[in-house]
Amino acid sequence: MLRSRVSKHLRFGISTPCRNVSFVAAIPSFRLIYLNTNQSSCKPQIIEKVITKSKWKLKNFGLRSSQGLLYNQPSALVSRTDVASVTSWLAPIIWEGTFDTTLIDLIYQQQNLTIATTVFTLGKYTRFLKDFLESAEQHYFVGFRVHYYLFTDLPEEVPEVKMGENHSLTVRKVPSMNRWQDISMGRMEILEKLIENELVSEADYIFCLDVDTKFYGRWGAETLGRLVGVIHPWYFDAPRDQFTYERRPESQAYVPAGEGDYYFTGAAFGGSLEDVHHLTKTCRKQMNIDVANSIEAIWHEESHLNKYFLYNKPSKLLSPEYLWRDINAGVAQIKVVRFSHVAKNNTEVRPNA
């Protein structure tokens, strides 16, 4: 009875009888309307509180396991002692031996996730695409729904690669560019718009990967997180004063001497749609300011990415297992190479190298 009276009063603006009463009516998704009357005044007071409905597709089922699942017992005492597995802000660093694949796959497969994955392959970089896709189909989020978004100026040269179950590929044509630096930096704006215009209702997580790479081992659900960075293989054991941050104060990517946590590669990063959207939008704005001031950060979008990660801490870090380089010598801490830059002649493949 009260519900119908409130609805009628709100619809036609009829005043309520004088009494101490408060009604709340919900207008789906957008606002709450409070109708208050009291003994001192017969005029109802209508107070509207706007509620912003989140546009981001979020799934949060917790880390649910299931009865009967058998896996190795975790230990509070025994773990790897040759590497750090957590940051000073308590974000995990993912190394071989720090997670159980059986358990982590079951936890995340229950959530029916879609992982969007973007790849940019312009000009001569199309030669790397076949190995990238074929190796990804062997190792990358096997058993999960994956949608690759391939941006290229040569769609006719995209090879036919058989996609695995629940894996799909969309090819988008983009203009050619004369400088590899512009290709690199232009990704941020394209990713920002892709998330806004399409992925917001289609995916749960996104990873952005370089194409001149190849998978050699598992890359799976252990990498999922709100904001994920990959530690650069050249600097994982280096002090911060050796990091190649942008040191010119005139640039928006500037990082002062004495600051820095880790140096992250620009060849692989990811996370939730909301977090990666904020990252790409921020970096795009900062690069635009630099362009207006006729300055270009030393390592282009990677410099801006590192500035962002310094002041917006990643919730999960991937060890250099997740981005090695084929030309790098092996080191004791790297038990498995999962993803690696392939050897190439930069002068030959880059348009203005």
N, C-alpha and C positions, 0 to 999 in steps of 0.2 A: 504494500500500500504506500509506504513512504517512498519507495523507488519510483512509482508512477507519478506521485505528486511532485517529486523533485524534477522528473523529466518534463512534466507539463509546465512547471514554473519556469524552467530554463528555456523551454521552447517558445513560450508565449510571453514571458516577462511578467507573469502574474505574481504579485507580492504574497508572501506567506503570512499566516496569522502571527500576531506578536507573541512570541514565546522564546525560551532559551533552547535553541536547537541549531545544530550545524549539519549540513548535508554535504556530501562529496559526490560529484558525478565525474565519471571518467570518460573523456573523449579519446577513443582508441589511439594509442601511439603518440599522441601529440601534447595534450594538456590535461590538467586536473582543474576543475572549477569548484571552488568552495563557496557555498551559499550560507551566510551567517545572519541570524537575526537575534535580537535581544530585547529585554523588557523596556529599555530606555529609548528605543527607536523602532518604528514599524517598517523602516526602509531596509530591505535586505542589502547586504554588502556582498558583492560578487568579486572574488579574488581569483585570478587565473594564474596558474603556475605552469609554464611551458616546460614540457619534458622532451628533450631531444632524443629521438630514437637513433641508436647507433647504426651506421650503415655497414659496419664491418661484420663479416661473417665469422663468428667465434664459436668454437666448440670446446667445452670444458667439462669433460666427464671424469676428471681426476685420473690418477694413475691406477686404474682398476686391473687387477689380475683375475684369475679364475681358479676354481677348485680343480684339483687333479693335475695341474700343470707342474711338470718336473723340470727343475733347473738347478744349477750349482748354487749351494748356499753362499750368500755374500758374507764377508768378514768385516768386522769393525777394527781388526788388528792388522790384517795382511793385505797389502796392495802394492802397486808398483812404487819403488823407492828411487828410481832413476829420473823421474819426471814429476812435475807438479800437476795434480789433477783438479785443483780448485784455485780460483783467483783470490785476491785479497778482499774482493767484494762478494765472495762466496758463489761465483758462477762456475759451473763445471768446465773443465778442459778435457775434451774427449780424445783419449788415446786407446790403442789396442790394449785390452786387458782391464779396462775400467767399466765395461758394461757387458751385459749378458744379452746376446742377440735373440735368443728364444723368448725371454721375458719382455724385452723392449718392443719386439715386433707384435706380440700378442696385445700389449697395452694399447698401442697406437692403431692396430688394425681394427679394433673394435669401434674406433671413432669415425670410420668411413671417410677418411680424409682425401682431399685432392691437393696435390703439390704442383703448382705452376712452376715451370722452369724456362727461363729466357736465355737465348743464345743469339749473339750478333756475329754474322759472318759476311763481311763485305769484301769485294774484290778478290784477291788471291787467297784470302782466308777460307774460301769455300773448299779448298783442297783438304782441310782438316775435318770437315763435317762428317764424312763417312765413318772415320775411326771414332770420332766423338760419339755419334749416335749408336753405332754397333756395340761399342764397349759399354755405353750407358745402359743399353738394353740387357746387358749381362749382369750389371752390378748396381745400377742406380734405382733405389726404391722399388726393388722387385717385390711384387705382391701388393703394391699400393697403386692408387690412381694417380697417374702423372700426365700432365698436359704440357708438351714442349711448345714454346712460342719462338719461332725462328725468324729473325729479322735479317734480310739480305737484299742487296741490290741486284742479285743474279738468281732469281727464283728458278730459272730454267736449269741451273746447274745443281740444284739440290738433289742428292742421290736418293734412290728408293731404298729405304731400310725398313725391314719388317718390324713393326711395333709389337711389343708383348701385350699380354692381356691387360686391359684397362689403361694402356698407354696410347697417347695420340699426339699428333704433330700438326701444328698450324703454321703456315708460311706467310709472312707479311713482307711486302716489298717496301723498301726504304730507299731514299736517294743515295747515290754514290757521294763520297767525300774525298777531297784531295789530300787531307792530312789525317794520319792515323790518330793524332791527338784529338781531332774533332770527333772521330768515330768513338773514341774512348769516352770523351766527356758527354757526348750526345746521348749516351745510354740512359743517363739519369732522368732526363725529361721524358723519354719514351716509356721508361718503366713507370714513372709517376702517372702518366696518362693511361697506360694499360691497366694499372690497378684501379684507378678511378672509374674508368669507363667500362671495364669488362670483368676484371677478376673479383671485384667486390662481392659479386653474387655467385661466383663460380669456383673459387678456390679457398683453401684455408691457410696455406703457406706458399711462399715463393722463394726460389733460389735463382740467383743470377750468376751464370758461369761463362768463362771464356771458352771459345771454340777450339783454340789451338792446344787442346788437352786430350787426355785419354784416361779412361777408368781402368784400373788394374785390380781393384778389390771393392769390397762392399762399401756403399754409401747409403745408409738407411735411416730408420726412424731415430736412431741415437743422435742425429744432427738437428732434430726439430727443436725450435725454441722461439721465443718472441723476437729476439734480435741476435743474429748469429754471425760471428766474424771468424775468419780463418787466419791463423798466425802465419806470417810470411816465412817461407822456408829459408830465406837468407838471414833472418834476424831473430830466430826463435831462441838463440843462445847468446844474443848480443846485448850489451848494456844500452840504455836509452840514449846516451849521447852519440851512439853510432846509427841510430834510426835516421832514415832519410826523410824526416818531416820537412814541411815547408817552413823555412826559418825567416822569411822576409815579412815583417809586420804589415806591409802594404797589402798582402794577400789575405783573403778571408779564410784560407786554409792554415794560417800561421799557428804554429805551436811553439811557445817559448822554450828556451833552453831550460833543462832541469825538469821538464814535465814529460809525461808519457808512461804508458803501461806496457803495451805490446805494439809491435808494428804489424799491421794487417795487410793482406794482399787485396788488391782490387779485383782479382780474377775470380773470386768466389765470395759471395755473402748472401744472407737471406734472413728469413724469419716470418712472422705473421704479416698479413697484408697491411694492417694498420701501422706496424712499426717500420716496415720497409717503405711504405708510402711516405711516412714522415722523414725517413732518412733521405730518400731520393729527392723529395721536395726541398728539403733544407740544402742539400748539396747543389741542386740545380740553381737555387736562388743565390747561393754564395758564388758559384761559378759565373753567373750573370753579372754580379757586382764586379768580380775580377775582370771580366771582359770589358765592362764599362770603364774600368780604371787601367786598361791596357796592361794587365798582368796575367800571367798564366802560371799556376802552381807547378812546382818542380816535377811532380809525378801525376799531374792532371787530376782526374777524378779520384785516384787512389790517395792523393794528399788530402782532399776534402773528406774522403771516407775516414781516414785516420783521425782527422780533427773531430769528426762527428763521434766516432767510437770513444775518443778520449773523454768527452763530456756527456755522452749518452752511453753508459757502459753496456756492452753486450750481455745478454742473459746466458749465453752459452758460447764457448770458444772451441773451435776445432783445431786440433794439433796439425802440424805440417804433413801428417799422413794424408790429409785431405787436400793438399795442394803442394806437391813436391815438384821437382824439375828433373827431367830425364838426364840432364847434363850434370846434376849434382852427384857427388860421391855419397855413398851410404854412410850413415852414422848409427851408432849403437842404439840411440833412443827411438829410431824409426824402425819398429818391428814389422810394419807392413806399409807399402805405398798403395794408397787407394785411388788417388787421382793425381795426375801429374801433367805439367806443361811438357809438350813434346819438343824435341830439338828442332830448330829452324834457323834459317838465315833471315834475320830481321830486315836487313837491307834489301833483300830480294822480295819479300812479301808485303812490306809496308809501302804505301804509295809515295811517301816523301821522306823515307829514311835515308 
